Amino acid sequence: MEIKEVIEAIEYVKKYKTETNRIEVKKALGGFPTCYDTFSSFSNKYGGIIIFGVDEDKDFEITGVYDINDLQKNKCNS
């Protein structure tokens, strides 16, 4: 995926204040977020992207992640 596509996806959720069936956001300041339901949903469709560091509860504010290196290494087990 190109960075341009990620930026466009972030701009979309911020503009329309909603996720889509192909774009999911997860806040990740306090640790690796729960993703099992998202993976399950995407696997039953055509896939999608999960954007970490955006908080849906805070009007889709970009909040960042707790530790980018750990986030990249972590496996979603929940």
Contacts in CASP RR format, 6 or more apart in sequence:
PFRMAT RR
TARGET T0000
AUTHOR 0000-0000-0000
METHOD contacts of the structure
MODEL  1
MEIKEVIEAIEYVKKYKTETNRIEVKKALGGFPTCYDTFSSFSNKYGGII
IFGVDEDKDFEITGVYDINDLQKNKCNS
1 49 0 8 1.000
5 49 0 8 1.000
6 49 0 8 1.000
6 51 0 8 1.000
9 23 0 8 1.000
9 49 0 8 1.000
9 51 0 8 1.000
10 51 0 8 1.000
10 54 0 8 1.000
10 62 0 8 1.000
12 20 0 8 1.000
12 23 0 8 1.000
13 19 0 8 1.000
13 20 0 8 1.000
13 23 0 8 1.000
13 25 0 8 1.000
13 51 0 8 1.000
13 54 0 8 1.000
13 60 0 8 1.000
14 54 0 8 1.000
14 60 0 8 1.000
17 59 0 8 1.000
17 60 0 8 1.000
19 25 0 8 1.000
19 56 0 8 1.000
21 41 0 8 1.000
21 45 0 8 1.000
22 42 0 8 1.000
22 45 0 8 1.000
22 46 0 8 1.000
22 47 0 8 1.000
22 48 0 8 1.000
22 49 0 8 1.000
23 48 0 8 1.000
23 49 0 8 1.000
23 51 0 8 1.000
24 38 0 8 1.000
24 41 0 8 1.000
24 42 0 8 1.000
24 48 0 8 1.000
24 49 0 8 1.000
24 50 0 8 1.000
24 51 0 8 1.000
25 50 0 8 1.000
25 51 0 8 1.000
25 52 0 8 1.000
25 53 0 8 1.000
25 54 0 8 1.000
25 55 0 8 1.000
25 56 0 8 1.000
25 60 0 8 1.000
26 33 0 8 1.000
26 35 0 8 1.000
26 38 0 8 1.000
26 50 0 8 1.000
26 51 0 8 1.000
26 52 0 8 1.000
26 53 0 8 1.000
26 54 0 8 1.000
27 33 0 8 1.000
27 52 0 8 1.000
27 53 0 8 1.000
27 54 0 8 1.000
27 55 0 8 1.000
27 56 0 8 1.000
27 57 0 8 1.000
27 58 0 8 1.000
27 63 0 8 1.000
28 52 0 8 1.000
28 53 0 8 1.000
28 63 0 8 1.000
28 64 0 8 1.000
28 65 0 8 1.000
28 66 0 8 1.000
28 71 0 8 1.000
29 53 0 8 1.000
29 55 0 8 1.000
29 63 0 8 1.000
29 64 0 8 1.000
29 65 0 8 1.000
29 66 0 8 1.000
30 66 0 8 1.000
31 65 0 8 1.000
31 66 0 8 1.000
31 67 0 8 1.000
31 71 0 8 1.000
32 70 0 8 1.000
32 71 0 8 1.000
32 74 0 8 1.000
32 76 0 8 1.000
33 52 0 8 1.000
34 76 0 8 1.000
34 78 0 8 1.000
35 50 0 8 1.000
35 76 0 8 1.000
35 78 0 8 1.000
36 76 0 8 1.000
36 78 0 8 1.000
38 50 0 8 1.000
39 76 0 8 1.000
42 48 0 8 1.000
52 64 0 8 1.000
52 65 0 8 1.000
52 71 0 8 1.000
53 62 0 8 1.000
53 63 0 8 1.000
53 64 0 8 1.000
53 65 0 8 1.000
54 60 0 8 1.000
54 61 0 8 1.000
54 62 0 8 1.000
54 63 0 8 1.000
54 64 0 8 1.000
55 61 0 8 1.000
55 62 0 8 1.000
55 63 0 8 1.000
65 71 0 8 1.000
END
